[in-house]
């Protein structure tokens, strides 16, 4: 591959990722390009700029949002949303990091891929960047009338209010800023809501001019797209620029000669009986790693110390009784100078020094005594398995390569080195038993004076105080405005809203490149499945190329369990793998799993069955191994299923505390999911079970369980044993295997032996009837933003829709809800969800400054759907839905998906019928959904998770709207 505008700098075959890697430099501008040519049909492109902020105004973050709001070639308000609506992307987003901003896309369709690349290149290099966009995405004053209060609005402003409502996020920001006080890492790249209003439009424009230039760009292509076309696409843009000097170097933080401390607070309550509101971590700044071996060593050392529940430092911390769960957990290498840290959350702040002492003493002890051969072997096997498998889940593999390369590349290093691991792995295998990791503990931690101990604790007054300070600041600002200035702010508010209401010109929308319906595959993609029975057990086998790995899912029907047992399942599943067995403690078990397999995990799956006959509810134990270790993996699975030490009270209590802390930490970043689960809990059986296993009800259960473990442990232990005795039997079991055909005969025999050792008892379905009725709820948490939901079960309202509804929803989400909830309302997100099988429908918002206004938007959705639908919008929305249907899956996920379809009754014939309905979507389908949403507006119920002030204010304006309770 060559192009006259580019100089070839490197050309190497990287066997580890099966790619031909070529590094180019654009002759005119100096832009650097890494081209990875391989057989991956999920093609990836990404352009990244070094963007080190000098303050905490969120300038890089606001710019990341704004460049995607119209460009020279595509002068529409939201080309990004047009792509969301109407492309077959497998990834489409942008990310702001502490020192860079990245714009990656991915698609399996070549034409679609080129469309995405074109729109993104024009967006970052030739954005329109109007002051209106700056105000909409960043911040602005809003004043609706002379009598209304002056308020701040802006998408990023409210997004970061949500971030700063999460104690975990506050702790991370506090620590990073204090550990690197003299560099860009000492600033908040996302933006501090208290500082964001200091950002001016002039500075915003200047930041783009300074950093968004080919001379400061790093570009990655990866996949099976034609290599020559890559450089051609880039030169069409880069050649329009002249080279400029860009000073974007991230300066090194000068080292300290003595440890320091930092403390902070977050908005939260304090339990007067027993304080558990604190977090403490011991952190270090490390030197930039020299080569792939050191990066891999950092990862392995982190795993050895804290990478699993049996790792010695994590075990010592969690078993100390000082806290509820670990934070930190090792070395993070995404900054130029890595940071490492270990600590606990859920502590009494008075115990902070005890935690600090325990961390340091445990590290000193491990540096002296070292790690056992079993620990080292487990770590090496785990890393080697993952490196060779290259399973990135739903994340495009090429993006993993991209971010691996950028770590070195942005700071003047070799972008190819992070993609190669054989030599580094061999070197570490050789060094592991010669004291390498013990020496690293001393070098990186014990002998490193650049150490910071961070303490964060709750302040019950902080939320109200910050709200009052913001109000007073705005009031003071208003006092400086004369009548003319006030009228100007009102006019500006009206002008921005009018601009947001404007519709793009059809001729401009037509400039956004798109596929056509002719580009879509009419037929579903099927997965080969062979079904048989072994020892009375249903066996599913999927002959797929797995590179010599066997993937196994063992499922047990949860319908045999009484409903009172269901909330115990998440902890029961953890206990199977984290309490040990009759022949080994959980440390030895964890090491055995690490040495023998590619991992064993447990999870639960729920769905309403397609025929409406009830709930598909299953518990799965899944694992992966190479052929000569498959039998050993089955032996481990048998041990944990039948012989887990469920009577280990102290271990189980610690897991319960970790689970409780984890649930509470999820409330702010995952608030829309919590609302969605609660909203639907009274609508269908499957949704009710989901609430017991992960919703607000589960959080309440955990609080009670922690107390019950102390007051009545025999009852808790008996419950766990009852679950095991009823659940693990082969009459209500499925075995699912995905593997190369050559591996199947031997594996089949080993599975038959495994199945024969399981109990055999005929058990009926338990009674899962419940009295959880839908109701309007206001769930209070200490947060500056809200998560607003409204929903109903359409089938219960007598409404039946087709699969074409997904097309109407696509358009609703990317037009009306995007405009009203996000653009005009200032929330970070707004969406609707509909499950065709169950009939559950929900509106949801994310990090929303509003409550009642958002509910009014929901109630107006039907009217929006009745508006005239253009042919272009219809076609793009169909294409976008097809992109969701045909998401790429790695081979293990394909096997699992095929199994789950069988368990839920989702036949290929049904899938094809629904695909045909989507292709045939018409205006009538939009009108049918509009009628359904009228019913939701009238009969739906509301769930809001948010701050007390917002929920109280809503009830004052609409008395009796929400039944209020406190979640946290």
N, C-alpha and C positions, 0 to 999 in steps of 0.2 A: 504494500500500500504506500502510495506517495502522492504528494500534491506540491506544486511549485511554491505555494505560499507558506509551506511548513518545512521545518528542518527535522529530520529523524535523529533523535538523541540516543534512544535505546531500542533494541529489538531482541526480545528474549522469549523463550518458551517457559512458561511457569507450569510445571507438571502438577503441582499441588492443586491448582484450580482449573486444570485442563484448558489453559488459555494461551494464546499468543499475545504477548504484551508489547505494545509499541508506545514509546514516549516521544511526543512531538513538541516543538516550540514554534509558535507562530512568528515568522521572521519579522513582520512589521511591528507587532505590538508586544511580543514577548509572552503572550498567553501560552500556558502549558496544557497539554492534552494527553491523557492516558487512554489509549484505545485497547480494550480487552476483547479479543475475538474468540468466541467459543460457541458451543451448540445450544446455549440456553435460549429458548424461544421467548422468555420473558425479558425483553430488551430494556436496558436501563440507560438513561442519560442524566447527568447532573452537572450543574455549573455552580461553583462555590467561590465566594469572595472573602478575603480576610477583612473583617469589619470590627476592629477593636474599639469599643466605646470609651469615651473619656469621662462620662458621667453616668448617672442612673436615670436619665430621662426616658430610657427605652428607645432611643433613636434607631438603633439597628432593627429592633423588633417592629416598630411602627413602619419602617421602610419596607421590611419583608412583607407586611400586609399590603402596603400601598402600591408597590410596583405591579401587583397583580390586579390592579383596578383600572386597566386601560393603558394602551401603548400606541405608538405612532402608526403601526401597521394595523392594529386592532383597536380602534378608538371607541370601544364600548365600556360601560361602567364596570363590568365584572367578567372579563374574559375567563378568569379562573373558574367562575361558577358555570359559565357556558361549557367549559371542559368537564366539570363535575357532572353536569347535566347530560352531556351528549358525547362522551368518548368511552372507549373500552379500556381505559387506564387500569392498570393493576396497582399503581401508586401515583398519587398526585398531591403534592404538598410542598411546603417550604418550612425551614426550621432556622431559628436564631439560636446560636450557641454563644458562649462567653467571648469567643474570638473570631467567629466566622458566621456566614449566613449561606445556607445551602438550598438549592432549588432542584430537587430530583423528580423525575417522572419515569414511568415504566408502562409498557404495554406489550401484549403478545402479537398484536396486529401491526404490521409494518407501516401501513399507510397512517394508521392512528398514531403510531409512535412518531413519525415525522411531523404530524400535525402538532403534537404536544411539544416537541423540540422547538418548532418554529414559534409557537406562541410564547414559550418560556424565554427564548433568547430575545425576542422583541420586548418582552415585559421587563427583563432586568436591564437591558442596555438602552432601550428607548421608551421608558415609561412616561406617561403624561404628567404625573405628579402635580396635580392641581392643589391649591390650598383647600378646596372642598374635600378632596380625598384625605389630605393630612388631618383635617378636623374630624372627619367621619371615622377614620381608622385609629387616629391617635387620641386627640382630646380637643374639646372646645367648650366654651361657655354656652349654656342653653337657658333661654329665658322666653317663656311662652307668652307672657303678658306682664303688664306693670305690677299686677298683684301676685304673680307667681314667684317662687323662690328662684334665685340664680343657682344653677347646678352645673356640675361637670358631666360631660358625656363623651363617649369614645369607646370603640371596640377594645383596643388594647388596654385603655385605662380600666375598664371593667374586668377584662380578662385577668389583669394583674391584681386587682382587688381580690379576685378569687384565689389566685396563687398565694397572696399574703394572708389569706384566711386559713391556710393549711399549716399547722404547726411543723410538719415535716419539711415543707418548702421554706418556711421561715428559718428553721434550723440550718438547712443547707446553705441558704443565702448568708446567714450570719457567719457561718464557719468559713465559707470560701472567701468572703469579703475580708474577714479578719486575718486569714492565713496569707493572703496576697495583697496587703494594704497599699503597696506602692506600684501596682500594675493594673492593667485593664481588668484583671480578675477580681480586683477589689471593688468593682462597680456591678450594678445589676443590669445585665444586658437586656433582660426582659422589660425592665422599667419598674421603679418604685412608684406606686400611686401618689405618694406625697411629693414626688419630684417631677413626674411626667408633665404636669402643667407648666414647668419651666422651659419646656422645649419650644423653640420658635420655628416657624416655617422656613426662615432663611437658613438656619442651622441644618434643618432637615434636608433641604435641597443641596446644601454644601456637602453633606455626608455622602449623598449619592454621587455627586460629581467627583468626590475624592476617591471612593472605593469601588464603585460599580463600573469598572473599566476592564477591557481585555488584559491590560498590563498587570492587573491584580487578580486575574481569573485562573482557576484550576478546573479543568473539564474532564469528566470521565464518561466514556461509552463502554458498555459491556453487553454482550449477547451475540445473536446470530444475524444481525442486520449487516448489509454490505459495508465493508470497512471503508472503501474509497469514498462513499457518500458522506461519511462522518465529517471528513475534513472539508469537503465541499460546502456542507451546511454551515460549518463554523466560519469559514473564510468569507462567506456572503455577508456575515455580520461584522467580523473582526476587521476586515479590510477597510471599513468605513471610519476607523479610528486611527489617530496618530498616537505613537507611544508616549507615555507620560511616566514620570517617576512617582511611585506610590510608597509612602512610608506607612506600612501597615504591620511592621514588626511588633510582635508581642515581646515587650522587654522582660528580662528575667527579674524575678523578685529577689532582691538582696537577702542573703541568708541571715538569720538571727543567731546570736551567740547564747541565747537563754530562752527557755520556754515562756509562753505567755498564756493569758486567760482572757476569755470574753464571755459576756453574759447578755441575755436579752429576754424579752417577754413576748407572749402571744395572747390573743383574746380568748379566754377560756375560764372555766369555773374551777374552784378549788374545793375538794371534799374536806370538810372540817374534821372528819373522823380519821381519815387516813390519806395523806397527800400522795397522789400518784400522777401529778400533772407535769413532772419535770422530765427533761431529756439532758443527757450529758454525753459528750464524745471526746475522745482523745485523738488528735489529728496531727499529721505531719505533712510538710511540703518535701517532695523528693526531687532529685535531679532529673533532667530529661533522660529518658532511657536511651542507651547506646545500642541500637540494633534490635532485630527480631527476638534474639535469645533473651534479652533483658525484659522485653515486653511480655513474652511468654512466661518468664520466671515470675514476674509480678503477679500474673494471673494465677499461676500454680500456688504461689505462696499465699495469696488471698484465699484460695480454695482450702489449702491445708489448715489455715488458721481459723477461718470462719465460713467456709463455703457450703457447709451443710450442718444440720443440727448436732452431729457427732464431732464436728471439728473442735479441737481442744479449747481455743479461746472463746468461741461462741458458746460452747457447753459450759465453760466456767462462768461466763457472764450470766447466761440464762438460768443456771442452777443456783446462783448466788442468793436469790430471793430479794435482790435489790431493785429489780425492775420487771417490766412486763414483756419486753421484747427487745431484740438487738437492733441497733441502727449502725450505719456505716457498713462494715463487713469486708473491708479490704482496700485495695489500691485502685483508684480510677485514673486511667491514662488518657482521658480525652482533652486534658489541658496540656500546654507545653511543658509545664512542670507538674508532674502528677501529684495527687494528694491521696493520702491514705488515712483511714480513720476507723475506729471501733468504739462502740458505746452502747448505752441502754436508753430506752424510753420507758415511760410509766414509772419513774422513780420519785421518791421524796427528794426535793431539791437539797435537803440537808445531807443527803447521802452522796452527793456528787463527788466528793473527795474519795469516798470509799470505792466508787466505780473507777475513778482515775487510777487509784492505787492498784486495784485488781487487774486492770488492763496492763499496766507496766510490770507488775510482778509476774503475771502469766507469760508475758512475752520474754521476760528474763529467764523464767523457768524453762520455756521451750528452747531458747537459745542455748541453754546449758544441756538439757536432756535430749533434745532433738525429737524428730518424728520417727515413728516405727517404720519398718520396711513395708508393712501392710498399708499404712497411711500414704506413703510415697507411691506405692504401686497403684493404689486406688486413684490418686490424683493424676498420675501420668496416664493411666488407662482412660480416665474420664476425658481428659483433654485430647488425647490422641483420637479417641472415638469421634468426638465432636468435630475435630479438625478434618478428619477424613470423610465423615458423613456430609458435612456442609449443609445441614438442614436448618434453614433460617425461617421455617414456618411460613406465615403469611407475608413475610418480608421478602422482597425480591433479592435473590442471591447477589446480583450485581451491585445492589446498594450496600450490602455488607462489604464487598470489595472496595467500593468507593470510599466509605468512611474509614476503613482500615488504612487505605493509602493516604488519605488526607492527614492523618495524625502526624506522619513524618513530613509529608510533602509541603504543608503550609509553612513549616518552620525551616525550610531549606534542606530537608532530608530526602532520602530515596523513597519514592512512592511504590517501587516494586518490592522492596524488602519485606514489608508487612504481609505480603501475599504469599511468601515462601516460608514454609515451616519445617521442612524435613531436617535440615542441618541443625536448626535451633532445638528441635525436639530431641534429636540424637545427643546433642551436647548436654541437655538437661538430664536425660536418662543416665548419662555417664556421671554427671556431677551430683545427682540427687542423693546417692548413698555415701558421698564423701564430705558431708557437712555443708553443702552449698546453701540450703535454705536456712540453716541455723546461722550461718555467717550473714545472710541477707537480713535476718531479723535484727542483728546487731547494727549492721550498716544503715539500714533504712529507718529503723525505729529507735533502738536503745541508745545509739551513739549520735543521734541526730537532734541537735538542739532546736531546730526549727519546728517546734511542737506547740500546738495550741489546744487547750482544753476549753470546750464550748459548753455553756450551761444555758438552757432555755426553760422557762417556767411560765405558768399561767398567770394572767392578771385579769381578774374578773371585771375590772373597770375599763380595760383598754378599749374594748369595742365601742362602748358609749363615748369614751373620751375622744377617740379618733374621729367618730362621727361628728361630735360637737366641735372639734377643732376644724374639721373641713367646713362645717356650716358657718363657723365664725370667720374663717378665712374668706369664704365666698361673700358673707355679709359685709366684711371689711372692703372687699373688692367693689361690691355694689355701691358702698358709700362714696367711693371715689368717682362714681359715674354721675354726670349731670343728666338732665332729661334727654338731651340730644344723644348722648352716649348710650343711655338705656334703650332709646328707640332704635339705635343702630344694632345693639345686641339682639333685640327682638326681631328686627328685620333680617339680621344674619341667620337667626334660628329658622325663621320662615323660609328664607332662601335655600338653606341647606336641606330642609325637609322637602321643599318643592323640587330641588334637583334630585333628591333620592326617589321621588315619586315619578320622575320623568322616565319615559320608555325610550330605549335606544332606537335609533333609526333602523328600519329593516335593511337598508343597504349596508349599514355598518355591521349589523349582526351577521349578514351574509358573508362578511370577510373572515369570520372565524371558521377555520377549516374543519370539516366534519366528514365522517363516513356516510355512506348511504345504506339503506336497508338491503341493497343488493350485496353489500360487503359482509353481511351477517350470515353465520352458519345456521341453517334452518333446523338442523337436527341436534338433539341432545348429545352430550358426550357420555358414553357408558363405560362402566368399569367391569372387567371380567370377574365373575363370581361363581365359584363351585360350591354347592351346598351338600353336606352329608351329615351323618350322625355317628358319633363315636361314644360308646358307653352310654347311650341315651341322650347325649348332649348335642345340641345343634352346632355344627361346625361350618364355618365360612372360610373359604380360601380364595385369595386373589393373586393369580399368577402375573406378577409385574416385575420389571427389572429393578432390583433393590441393591445392586453392587455388593452382593454377598451378605446382606444384613437380613435377619428375620425380625419382623415386627409382629407383636402379639398383643391382642386385647382380650381379656377375660372379663365377661360381663355377668352380673347377677341382678335378677329382677327385684327392684325395691318394693314392688307391690305386696310382698309377703310381710312387710314390717308394719306394725301398728303405728298409727299416726303420731302417737306420743314419742316414738323413737326417732322420728325424722330429724329434729334439730341436732341430735347427737352425731349425725353422719359425717359432717366435715371433720370433726375431731376424731371420730372413730377411724376414718380413713387415714388421718395422720398417725394415729396410734399404731396402726398396723405396721408402718414403716419406721416409726421413731420410738418404739419402746423395747425393742429386742424380742427374742424368742426364748423358748425353754432351754436352748443350747448355746445362746450367745447374747451378750448385752447389746444395746442398740448401737454402740460405737463399733463393735465387731461386725454387726449386721450391715451397717452403713458402709464400712470398708469392703465387706464381701460383695455388696452390690456394685461398688465402684470398681473393684478389681475384675469383676466377672462380666458385667453387662455395660450397655450404653446408657443405662438408667432404667429405673422402675418407678412408676408414678401412679397415683390414684385420682379419680375424679368421678363426678356424677353427671348424668345427662337427663334432661327432661324435655318432653314435648307432648302436645295433644296429638293423638293418633289421627291419621287421615280419615278413617271411617267414623270418627266421633265416638268410638267405643270406650274412650277413657284416656289414661295417661301412659305414655311410654316413659318409665322411670327406671334407670339402671345405675348400678355402681360398677365402675370399671377399674381393673388393675391392668396397667399396660407396661410393656417392656420391650427392649430391643437388644439383640445380641448377635454375635457372629456364630456360624454353625457349630463350631466345637464347644461353644459356651452356652448353647441353647438349653441343653439338658440341665446344666447348673442353674440357669435362670429359672427354669420351671421348679427346681428344687427350692430355690429361695422363695418363689411365689407360694408354694405349698406351705412353707414354714410360716410366712407372715399371715396367710389366710387362716390357718388352723392353730397356730401356736404362738401368736403375738402375746406379749406379756401385758394384758389389759389391766392387771392389778397394780401397776406401777403408779401409785398415787402422786408422788412428787413430780414425776415426769409429765403425767397427764395434766396436773394443775398448771405447770409451766406452759404447756401447749395451749391450755385454755386462756391463760393470760396473754400469750402471744396472739392468739386468734382475736381476742377482745381488742387488743391494741391495734391490730391490723384492720379490724372492722372500723374502728373509730378514725383511723388515718385515711380510710377510703371515703369517708363521708363528704369531704369537700371536693377533692379532685374527681370523684365518681358520683357526685350528687344526682345527676340525671338518671343514672342507672338505678340508684336507690329509689328514686321517685317512680321510675317505670315499674320496678318490681312491686312496690307498694300499691300503685295505682291498679295493677291487674290482679292483685292477690285475691280479691273477692269475685273475680270474673270467671275463672276456670280452675279446675282441679290442679292442673300442672302449674299454673301461676301461683296458686296457694302454696304448693309444695316449695316452689322457688323462694317464696317469702320466708318459709320456715328454715331454709337452708342458706340464706344469704341476705335477707332483707332486714328491715327495722325489727321485725319480730325475732329474728336470729340474734341481733345485737342485744335485745332485751333478755333473751334466753341466756346468752353468755354471761351477763352480769349476775344473773341468778345462779348459774352453774358454778361460777367461781366460789360463791359462798357455800353452795351445797357440797362441793368437794371437801370443804373443811368440816361441815356440820354432819354430813351423812355420806361418807365415801362408800361404804358397802352398797348403798342403793345405786350409786353411780356406776360402780364396778359391775354390779349385777345387770344393769341396763346394757352396758357394753357387751357383756357375754351373751345376753339375749339376742342382741343384734347379730353377733357372729353366728350363733347357733341356728338362727332362722334364715339368715341371708346366704350363707355359703353352703349351698347344696346343688347338685347337678341337675335336679329336675327343673330348675328355673334359671338356666345358665346358657350362655352363648360363648363360643370361642371363635375369634377372628384372627386370621393369619394373612399377612402380606409378605410375599417372598418370591425369589427366583424359582422357576419350576424345578430346577435341579436340586433345590434344597428341600422341597416339599415331602418326598417320601420318608426321609429319615425323621423330619420334624413331626410328621403325622403319627408315627409310631411313638415318639416321645410324649406327645400330647395325650395319646390313648392311655399311656401308663400314668400320667399325671391325673387325668380325669377319674380313673378307677380308684384313686385314693381319697376322693371327696365324698362326703356324706350324700345319702340318697333318700330324700324324704319328700313326700307329696304334700305341699302346703298351698292353701287357698289364698286368694287375694284378701288383704285386710280391709277394714272399713275406713275410708279416708273422708267420710262426710265431715263437714265443718260449718261453722256459723259465722265465718268472716264475711261481713257484708260490706259492699263498697260504701264509702262515706267521704265527705269533704274533710281533709285534714291539713293542719298547719303544723309541721314538724320543725321544732326550733333547734338550731345549732348556732354556735358562735361564728357567724360568717357575715361578710359585707355584701354578699350577693345571694341570689335566690336560684332555685331550680324549680320551675313551675310546670306542672303536668295536669292534663285533663284527658279523660278517656272513657271508653265504654266498650262493651262487647256487642258488636253489630249483629251477630246471630241472635243474641238474646232480644234485640230490638226488632227482630224479624227481617233483617237485611242480609241478603246473600250477594256477594260480589264475585267477580272473576279475577284471574291472574292479571288482567289488564289494569287492575287498580294500581299495581305497582308503578305503572307508567305515569298515571295521574299524580301519584304521590311524589314521584321523582320531580315532576314539574312544580308541584306545590312547595316542596322543600327547597328547590333551587331558585324559586322566584318569590312568591308571596311571603313565605315564612322567613327566607333569607333577608328580604327587604324589610319586612315589618319588625321582626324580632331582633335581628342582628344589626342591619344597616341603620335603621331608624330608631330602634329601641336601645341599641348599644350593648346587647348581650353578646357573649362570645359565640353562641350558636342557638338555633331553633330548628326543630324537625318534627316529623310525624312518622309513626311506625304502625304497620298493620300486618297481622299474621293471618293469612288466608284460611289456614286450617282451623285455628281456634276462634277466629272472629274478633280477637282483641285489637283495639285501636287506641293509640295514645299520641297526644301532642306533648312535646317536651322542650324545655329551654335549658340553657347551660350558662352558668355565671351571668345571671340576668339581674340588672339593676332594678327591673320593674317586677310587678306582680299582677295587679289588676289590669294594667294596660296589655300585658301579655295574654291574659285570659280573654280580653276583648278581641285581640288579634285572632286567637283560636276560633272564637265564635263567628268571626267574619270570613273564615276560610272558604265556606261553601259559596259565598258570593264570588270570590276570586275564581273558583273553579268554573263558574258559569260564564265567565268572560269568554270571548272568542279565542279559540286555540289555533295558532298558526301552524301550518304544515311543517315548518322548520322546527318549531318547538316540539311538536309531536314526534317527529322523526328522531331528533336528538335525544329525547327522553326514552324512546324505545331502545336506542343504541346504548344509552347509559345503563339501562336495566339489563341488557344482554351482557354488558361488561361485568355486572355483578354476578350473573348466572354462571359465567364462564371463567371465574377467577382461577388462576393456576393453583395447583396443589402439589406438594411433594408426595412421593409415593406412599408414605405411611398414612398421610391424610386421605389419599384416594381410597385406600382400603377401609379406613374408618368410616368415611362418608358412605361408601357402599353398604356397610353393615348398618349404619344408623337409618338409612332409607328403608332397609328391610324391616327393622324393628319398629319403625313408625308407619309402615304401610305405604311408603312413597314409591310407587312402582314407576318403571321407566315410561309406561304408557301415560300415567298421570303427569309426569314431568314433561313429556312431549306435548300433551294437551295444553298444559299451562304455557309452554313456550309458544305454541301456536296462538293462544289467546293474546299473549303479549305482542306478538308480531301483528296481530289484527286489531290492535287498539284503535278506537275511534272516539269521536266527541261524546258519543253516548256513554262511554265508560267514565268520562270526566263528570258528566251530569249525574250518573249513578252514585259516584263518590260524593258529589255535592249534596245529594239528598241524604246520604248517610251522615255527612258532617252536620247537616241541620239537626239530625237526631242526636248527635253527640253534643251539640251546643245546648239542646233542650234537656237531655236526660243524662249527660255525662257527669262524672264526679271529678273533684279536684284534689290533688295532693301537691303541697308546696313544702319544700325543704329550704329553710332559710333563716335569716336573722330575726330575732324577736321583734325588733322595731318595725320591720317591714310587714310581718304577719299581724302584729297588733294594729298597725295602721290600716291594713286591708279590712280587718274585722270592724274597725271604727267606721270606715266608709260604706261597707256592706255588712251590716250587723248579722252575726250568726253564720257568716260564710264558711268559716273554718273551725273545726273542732281542734283545739290547740293542745299539743303535748310536747314535752321536752325530750329530745333524743340524746343530746350531749350537752 
